[in-house]
């Protein structure tokens, strides 16, 4: 791997001012094209002395953009992940990837997206670490939209995986999680967006078949980047592109495979970070209330994922940033049950909702104080929510799945089963891979 260049960006735009016209397409935030931020990429750009040519955008995140690139010396492809330059020296993701490849290379290839190359690239916004991974298809979060049974979309159609697919996704992702935990590693961001479908037949495909489809109107896939002051910008690309995952090449028959991706939030059990990046609705109560970080956070997220994949709806849907922790905790109490005292005492704003005797205002006491709006915890228990969603399971299997979710979503992390323990559950034994 080449060493990073030493030259930092020479100047910076004013971070307190917005520079660009608003872009409403689902893509990265244009204001993050600045020194320290994203590297501006255009289709056709090359990297590593011309070795990799950009032909398609695959995705973006808070700290990177991801592009399909063709290796110009052969008919193979890699997914190029370009990190923002301000995290150049963050080696945690690479350390973890290198560790698992070293200690268990064959299992790593089966369960985790493979790192194929790494290098540095210098651009107008600084020096960027670039990671080349095996190309993958859409995430579990988005692939469901591509299934043929949902095209064309009809009114009141339930968009969710058929049970046989949901079960395979759950078992394969759990096996991957068990593999990581065996190596002493927590994923830290275990969610449907980080579980990707494998692409077994991409290499050898003609580049023109994989090239990004571009359009501006009436259904735009890219948008011109324009400064408010009309000047040309040296830090941003000329266009922002909507990601186009490789759905058409993704098998969804009985032989499909999924792998865990994005180790940006992963950590060794012995060296947990100060915070996690798990989505709000998948965060365990001990982290919400106490900031406790341990491997069992992945297990809690997996319990929520079982509910989501089998019903087609999230168990906990946290709408926005204002009081999101309180909303989440009230939802937990309603659907899972009362918080134990050792957790409840850490809820600093509980007095907004509970009396000193532990009774819920406007709910258990009845009535509404003058000037107050009634507070109602009207969400039914998890089991009722599951049944209301109408999963395509018979009564017996639905009962088994609900019991498994309840077994996993324990308030005390010590009481939660391990990934290996969940794999031994009779329900998972019935899922054939």
N, C-alpha and C positions, 0 to 999 in steps of 0.2 A: 504494500500500500504506500502510495506517495505521501510525503509529509506535507502539511498544510503550508501554503504561502504565508509570508510574514506581513504582507502589506494590508493594513486595515482600510476601510472606506474613508475617503478624505473629507467628505462633508455629509451633512444630514439635513433632510427637510425638517421643518418645524413640526414636532410631534403633536403640538396642541391645536393644529389647524387641519381641517379636512381639505384634501387637495383635489379630489375627483368627484365627478358627477356620480350619483348613486346608481349602482348596478343591482338589479333585483333578481338576476338569475341565480340559481342554486350553485354557487361556487365560492371560492375563498374570498375573504374581505379585501377589497382592492387597496384600502389604506395600509395594509400590511406589506405592501411593496415599498420598502424603505430600507435604509441601511440597518442591518441586523435582522431583517425580515426575509420574505420569500425571494427566491431567485426568479427573475422574469424569464419565462420559457415560451417559445413560439414553436409551433409545429415545424419540423424540418431542422431544428437546432441539433447540433452534435456535441458530444461530450467525450472526454478522455481521448483527446487527439483523434477525433473522428470515429472512434470505435462504436459509439452508440448514437443512433439517429432517432429523434423523437417523432413518432407517427400518430400518437393518440394519447388523450388524457384519461387516466383511470380513476383518479380521485384526488381528494385533498383533505387536510386536517388542520388543526390549529398550528401545527409546527412543521408541516411539510406539504408538498404537492407530489403526486405520483403519476408517472408517465410510462406508457408502453414504448419501448425503444427497440429498434432492430439492430442486432449486431451486424455491422456492415461487412465483416469478414466471413460471415456464414449466415445461413437462413434460420437463425434462432432469435429469440426475443427475451428481453428481461424487463421487469418492472423497476423503473428508476425512481427511487424515493429521494427527493432533494430536501434536506432539512433547512430550516431557517438558519441564518448564519450566527445568530446570537446564542445558539446552543451547540456551537462547534465543539466545545470541550466536554460536552456531556457524553460520557462513554458508557453509561449504564446499559443502554439497549445493546450495544455491540458486545460488551463484556458478557452479558447473559447469552446472546446468540452464540458467541464463540465457545462459551462454557458448555452449552448443551450439545453442540456439534462435537466437541472434544470428548465428552464423557459417554455420549450415546448417539453416534452418528446415524445409525440405521433407523432408530426410533424417531430421531429428530426429523428426518426426511419424511416420515409418515405423518407426523402430527403437527409440525410447525412449518410455515413457509420458509424456504431455504434461501440463505444469503449466498449469492454467487460472486459478488465482486464489491469492492468499496474503494472510493477515491475521494479526493477533494477537487472542488471547482471554484475558481475565483470569478466573481461577477461584480456588477455595480453596487450590490448591497452587502458585499463582504465575501468571506470564504465559507463555502458550504460543504458539509459532509454529504456525500452521495452514496447511497446503499442500493445495490442491484439485487433484487429478489426474483425468484421464479414468478412468471406471470400467473395471476389467479383470476378467476371469474368474479361475478358479483358477490356481495356479502349476503349472508342469510337475511339480513334486514331488507335487502332490495330484490333478491332473486324471486321472491314469492310473486312480485308484480309481473314477472316475465313468464309465468307458467301459462301454457296454452289454454287451460280451462277458464282463465280469467280474461280472455281476449275473444271478442270485444267485451269490454266492461259493461255490466248491466246494473241497473238500479237495485239497491239493497243486497248486492252480492257480497258474501263474506270472503274477504281476501285473506286466506290463511293456507298454510301447507296442509296437504292431505296427511292423515295420521301416519301413514307409512314413511313419508318423507320426514315429518317432524321427529319421529322416533329415531331414524337413522342420524339425523343432525344432532340430536341430543346425545346419543350414545357415542358418536365419533368425537364430538367436542368434549364430552366427559372423559373419554380415554386420553385425549390430548391434555386435559387439565390434570389428570392423574399422572401422566408422564412428567409434566412440569413440576408438580408437587414432589414427585419422587426424587427429582434433582434438587430439591430445596428451593424452588422458585415459585413465586406467586405471579399470576398474570397481571393482576392489578387493574385491568380494564376489560374484564370478561363480559362481553355483550355481543348481540347479534351482528353489529357492524364490524366486529373483529373476527368473525368466523367466515371464511371465504371458501367458495366452491373451487375445486381443482380443475385445471385445464389440461387433460392428458394429451391432447392432440394439437397444440398450438404451433409447435416448432415444425417448420416445413410449409406452413400456410403462406400464401403469397402476400406480400406487404400491402398491395392495393386492396385486398379484402379486409385488412385490419386498420387501414388508414382512417383517421377521424373524419366523420361526416360533418361538414361545416354548412351552416345556414344562418342567415340573419333574420329573415322574415319569411312566412308569418310565424314559424315555430323556431325561434333562434336557438342555436347551440353554442353561439359565441357572441360576445358583446364588445364593441370598441371601448377602450379605456380613454377617457377624455378628462383633462384637468379643468377645474373651475375657472382658472385664469387664462385658459386657451393655450398655454405654453406646452411644449413637448416635454415629457417627463423622462428623466434618465434612469429612474429606478424601477419603473413598471413596464410590463409588456404592452404591446399595441392592442391586444385582445385578451379577454378572459374567456375560457372555454368551460362549458359544462362537461363534467366527467361522463364518459361513455364506457361503462364496464362491458366486458366481453361476454354478454349474455348469450349471443347466438352460438358461441362455441362451447357453452357450458352444458355438459350432460346432466340431465335430471331424471335419468332412468334408474333402474335398481342398482346400478354400479357406481353411482356418484360418490365422490369423496369431498369432505370438507377438512380444512386445516385452520389452526389458530394463527392469527397474524398480529402484527403491530405490538412489539415488545417495548414500546416507549414508556409504558406504565408499569412494566414488570420489575420485580425486585427479589433479591435473595431473602429468605426467611430471616437470616441473621443480620440483615442490613435494611430494614424497612425505611421508606422515604418519610418525609415530614407530612406529605399529603398524597392522596390518590386522585386519579382522574376518572374513576368510574362514574357513569351517568347517575344523576340524582336518584332516579327511581329504582336503581339496582344497589344502592348503598345500604350496608347493614347498620342496624341501630347503634351498635357500639362505636362505630366511626362517627355517625351523626352526632351523638351525645358526648363522646369522650375522646374522639380522635384516635381511637385504638386501631392499629393497622396490623393485621396478621393474615395468614394464608386462608383463614376461614371466611374472609370477605369474598373470595372467589366462590366458595360453596354457597353462600347466601345468594349471590348473583345467579348461580346456576339454578337454585330453587325457583327464583323469579322467572328464569328463562323457560323452565318446564311449563309453567302456567301460560306464558306468552305464546310459545310455539303450539301448544295443544289447543288453545282457545282462540288465537289470533288477536288477542288484546293484551296490553301490559297489565300486570297486577297492580303496580303503583304508577300512576301517571302524574308527575309533578309538573304543573303548568308553567311556572315562572320563578324568577329569582326572589320576589318579595315573600318573605316568611316561608320559603320552600321547606325548610327543616320542620317547622311547626306543622305545615300541611301534611308532610310525609309522616310525621309521628302520629298525628291524629288519624291518618289513614291506616297506619300500622295497627293502632289500638283497635280500630273498628274491624279490620279484616283478620288480624292474627290473634289479638287478645291484649289485655292490659299489660303495660310494661312492668317488669319486676322492680321492686324498690331500689335495687342497686343501680338500675339504669334511670329510673324516674327521677331520682334525686339530682341527676346531672342535667336535667331539663330546666334551663335557667328561666325560660319564659312560660313555664307550666302554669304559673299563677294567673295568666291571661285566660286560661281555659278551665282551671280546676280550683275548687275551694281548698282551704287548708286541710279539710278532712278528706280530700282526695275525690270529691264528687265533681262531676262535670257541670259547669255553669249551663243553665237553660236546657239541660237535658235530663239528668237524673233528678235535679231539684224541681224541675218544671217551672213554667212561667218565664217571663222575660223582665229583667230590671228596666226601670224607666230610662229611655235614651239608648238602650242596647238593642242590637239586632239578635234574633234567636240564633243560637249555635246548635247545629244538629249534626250528629255523627250517624248518618243514615246509610252508610255503605254496609252491605251485608257481609257476613263472614266469608273468608276465602272460598269455602266449599260452595256457598250459594252463588258467588260470582262465577265460579267455574261452571256450574250447571246452567246459569243464565246465558252464558256464552254459547251453549249448545254444541259442545265438541262432538265430533263424529266417533264416539266411543259407546260401547254398550255400558249398561249400568255397572256391571261388575268391574270392568277395566277402569271406568271413570272413578270408581271408589278407590281402586289401587293407586291411581295417579294422585288423587287428592291426599291420600294418606302419606304418600311419598313426599309431596310438597310440604305437608305439615311436619313431617319428620325432619326435613331439611331446615325449614324456617324457624329455628329455635332461637330465642332471644340470647341465651347463653352460648357463646361460641364453642365452649367445651362440649356441649350436648349435640352439636351438629355432626353428622357423619362425615367421614373423609370421602374424597373422590373415589378411592378404591372401595370403600364401604358402600357407596351408592351403586357402583357398578355390580356389586353382589346382590342388589335388590332383585327379587324375583321378576319384577316388571322388565328390567333391563336384560334379564336372561332370555326373555321372549323376543327380543329385538335382534333379528339376523342381519349381519353385515356382509 
